């Protein structure tokens, strides 16, 4: 992980703002992920990367198999670029997009679509028949739980019981042009909620940690019972689970055959607040000082790249380097300029290195990632935006 001086040297003469990925930190995060998975194959969540070169870098290492995509069109583009084992993790209902995916599958692409209802199956089957394809589909299991009357999780799939799953699975077996191949059970409330979120108070964070522990046995029993039932009746090629924040929990489930990781590779701010994770900040962006309105305040060009989710301070980007730099509470990160308080000497043109709240969303704002190795930019990787792609 670089210090400020190294990043300043690397970005000297480079147009700012610029997004970057730190090559050594990325390599460390890849290795840590393999260690955490402990032999379970890792599927890479592309929404948290959004850069083909970065995906290729991760997938080049032993222990990684396949990509979890976030749209059908993205999966088609990745298939055309040579990627395989592509699982689209969110249902596609648009007829034109489904037709494009089905046609690409008919041509040999390895793409699996997500379903959680008979209507999803029917729409895919219609597209498959028109394309002459046999489309593999995966059931999306809802892993949300309830405790003390509190709904704990995310609103995704309506499949919560063996009966729910078998009902949808039976529609798959009856529909022409589709076949059941997998089950996904993503425990978002365990994987995606930090233990000490600064947007919460101490009591709220303690409650979250308690609910996460109470949720685990419920998730484990639900995922195992449904996986066993479906595998016994229909046969499954894979059972997917997990996320960056829950790899150790997921790998202990004997029914899970692969775990998904995405955000851990770039390690945005969010992963500073998990008790058990030790990822290195591997991506961020640099803005340049363009004004000095008063002593101790440096105003930079750009900077306001806020993350998605419930609005709060945890979604804001923050200055990372030089150490001690911080945003002004009454301005934050701005639309075209960002004032930063810093008790030190900076010159016009010097960079302030920032970190984004979440991982892959950073690439929505930049066309390329500068690959930093020590004090040099050794390569540039085109982001999805740089490829002319914006899927959502």
N, C-alpha and C positions, 0 to 999 in steps of 0.2 A: 504494500500500500504506500503510495507516494506521499511526501510532505509537500507543503505549499511551494517551496522553492523549485522542486522538480516540475510541478505543474506549470509554474510561471515560465520556466525555461521551455517547456514543451509547447506552450501556446504562444510564445513570442513570435510576432510576425503573422500570426494566424487571425483571420477575421473572427471576431466575437460578436454575439454569443455563438458558442459551439458546444455540441454535445460530445461526450467522449465515453469510451470504455477503457478501463485500466486492465491491460493484458495480464499482469501478474495476479491481480486480485480476482479476475474472472477465473483464471486457472485454479486458484486456491478454492474458490467457491464450487467449481466443478468437482474437485477432489473431495471436498467436504460432503457434497451431496452423495457421491458414490459411497463414502464411508457410512453415512447415515442410513442409506438404503440397505446396506449390509447384504448385498447379493441380489436383492429384488430389482428387476429391470426398471429403469426410470424413463417415463415418457415426459417429453419437454412441452410445457404449456407455451404456445407461441404468443399468446396475448401479452405475456410478461416479457417478451423479447422483441418481437416485431422487427427483426433484422435477419435476413437469410444467412448472411455470413456468420453471424453469432450463432444461429441455429446449427449451421454446419460445424462450427468450432466445437460446440457442446457435443453434438452427435458423433463426432470423430473419436470420442473417448469410449473406452470399454464401460459397459454398465448402462448405456443409454439406448433405448429402442423406441422409435416412433415419436410422432408429434401430436399434441392435442391442439387442434385448430379452433378458431372461434367463429368462422363462417364457412359456408360451402365454397364460395368463390375463392377464399384464401386457400382452401385445401386443393382446389383445381390448379391454382397458380403454383403452389408448392409441388404438386405432382408434375406439372410441366417443367419445373426446375430440377426435377430428379429426386425429390423426397418421396419416401414411401411410408407405409403404415401410418396413415393419417386418420385420426379420430376427430370428427367434428363434435365438439362437446355441447353444442346448443342446437335445439331443433331448427330446421329450415322449413319454412312453409311457403315461400315464394315459388310459384310455378316455374318461372324462367330459371331461377337459381337451381332448383331441383333438377330441371331438365339438363342444365349444363353439367351438373355433377354426375347424373346418371349416364350421360353420353360419354363423359370422361372415364367412368368406371367400365362402360362397355368397351372402351378402347384399351383397358388394361390397368387403369389407375387403382391404387390400393387405398380406397376411401371408405370409411364407415360413418353412417349418419346416426344421430341421436333421436330417440323417440320416447315419449311418455304417455301416449294416448293412441286409441284406434284411428283418430283422424290424422295424426302424424303418419301412421303406417299407410293409410289409404292414399295420402298425397304422394308419398314416396313410391308406392306401388304404381300409381298412374304414370309418374315420370319414368319409372323403370320399364314399364311395358312399352311406352313410346320409343324409348332408347334401345330396347332389346337388351337391357342390363339385368344382372342379378345383384341387387344392392344389399350389402351387409348392414344391419342395424344393431344398435346397442340400447338397452333400456337404461334410463336415468332414474336412479333410486333417490328419493328424498330422504336425507339423513338428518333433517331437523328434528329437534326434540322439544318436549314441554316439561317445565319444572315450576312448581308453585304457581301454576296458571300463567307462566311466562312462555311465550313462543320463542325458542332459542334456535336460530338458524336463518336460512334464506328461503325465499319463496321461489321454488323452482318446479320440481315435478310433483304430481299428485300420487305417485306410486310410493306407498308406505308399508304395505303388507304383502305377504306371499300371494294372497288372492288378487290384489291389485296387479302385481307383476305378471301373474299367470294369465290374467285376463288380456293384458296387452300382448303378451307372448303368443297367445293362441291366435290373435288377429294376425300376427306376423306369419305364423305357419299357414294360415288360410289364404293369405294374400299372394298373388302371383308377382314374381320379380323381386321379392325381398326374402331375406333369411336372417334369423337371430344369430348373432355372433358374440355378444358381450353384455356385461353389466357394469355400470359405473355408479359408485356410491361415494360421492364427494362430501366429506364432513366439514363444510365451510365454517361452521361455528367453532370448530377446534383448530382448523388449519389457518383460518384467516383473521382471527381476533388476537391482537397482541395481549400479553399479560399485564403490561403497565402502559396503557395508552395515555399519553399526556392530555388528550381531549376529555378524559374521564377523571373523576375524583377518586380518591383512594378507596372509598367504600364501593363505588361502582366497579373499579378494577378487581377488587376482592370478590365481588359477586360474580363477575365474569369468570374468574379462575375457578370458583366453586362450581358454576354451571358447566364449564368445560369438563371438569372431572365427573360430574354427574351424568353428562351426556355420553361419555365414552362407552360404558357398558350397554347403553341402549343402541347406540350406533353399531357396536360390534355384533350384538345379537340380531339386529334387523338385517344387516348386510349378510351375515353368515347364513341365516335361515333362508333368505331369498336366493342367495347364490347357490346354496345346496339344492334347493327345489328346482331352480331353472336348469342347473347343470345336470341334475338327475333325469329330468324330463326331456330337455332339448339338446343338452351339450353346449358348453360355452368355450370359446377360444380364449377369453380373457375376462378377468374381473379387475376393474380399475378402482383405485381409491387414492385418497390423500391429497396433500398439497404441501407447500414448503414448510408450513408450521406444524405439520402432524406426521412427518415421515416415520418416526419411531413408533407411534401408535399404529399406523397403517400396516407397517411391515410385520407386526405381530399377528395380524389376522391371517390364518392359514388359507383362507379362501381367496385372498387378494393375490393376483399374479403380477401386478405392476403398480407402481406408485407414480403420481404426477408431481413434477416440481417445475416452477416457472420463476417466481419472483426472487428466489434465493440466488440466482446467478448474478443479477445486477445488485441485489441487496440494497434496496432503497431505504429511506428513513424508517418505514414501517417495521423493518426487522431489527432495529435497535431496541425494540420494546418487548421482545420475547425473552423469557428467562433462560431458555435452554439453547439458544441459537448463537453462533459465533461467526456469522458471515462477514466478509470484508466489503466495505463500500466499493463497488466495481464500476459504477456508471454515475454520471452526473452531467453538469454543464457549467460552462464558465462564461461570466459576463464581465465586461470591462468597465473600469472606472472612467467616467467621462466628465464628471463635475465634482467640485468640492464646495458645497454650499456653506459650510462652516467647519470649525475644528472638530475632528472626530467623526465627520459624516462624509461618506463617499457615495456619490450617486452614479449608478451603473446603467448601461443601456440594456433594455430587455429585462427578463427575469420572472415574469408572472405566469409560470407554468404550474397550475394547481391540479391536484389529482382528483379523481372521481370518488363518489361515496358520500355519506352524510357529511354536510359541511361542518368543518371544525378545524382547529389549529393543526391537527395531525395530517391534514390534506395539503397544507401549504409547503412549498419548498423552503429550504433554509440555507443560509450561508454555511459552508463547511470549513473552508480554508480561505484565508489564514485563520488560525484558531482565535476565537474571541469575537469574530465578526458576527453581527446579528441584525435582523430586520428591525425596523421601527414599528411599534405596535399600531400606530395610527395610519400607517401607509401599507405595510406588508410588501409583498412582491408585486410590482406594478405592471400595467399594460405595456408601456414602452420604456419605463425607467424604474429603477429600484434603488432607494437610498439604503445604505448599510452603515450601521454604527460600528466603528472600529478604532480602538486605541492604539494606533500604530501608524507608520508612514507608508502610504501608497501613492504612486504616481499615476497621472492620467495614462490610460492604456493598460494598467496592471489588471490582472484577472481577479475576480472573486469566484471561487469554486463553490457551486451550489449542489445540493442534493434534492432529488424529487421525492414526493411522498410515496408514490407507488412505482412499479418497475417499468413495464413496457410502454406505458402511456407517454413517457418522455420522448419516445421516438415519433409520436404523433406531431411533434413540433419541429423536428429537425430532419433534414434530408440525408444526413450521414452522421456516423459516429467516428470521431477521431480515435484511433487505437493508440493509446499512450503506453510506452514502455520506458520507464525511468524518466529521463528528461527529454524524450523525443516522441514525436508522432510518427509511428512507423508504418501506418496504413490508414485507410479510411474504408469504412463499411457502409454501404448504402442501406438506409432504413426502408421500411415499407413505403413511407412517404416519398423517399428518394427514388423508389422504383415506380412511382406514380400510382401507388395503391392506397386506398383508404376504404377499408371494408365496413367499418361502422363509424 
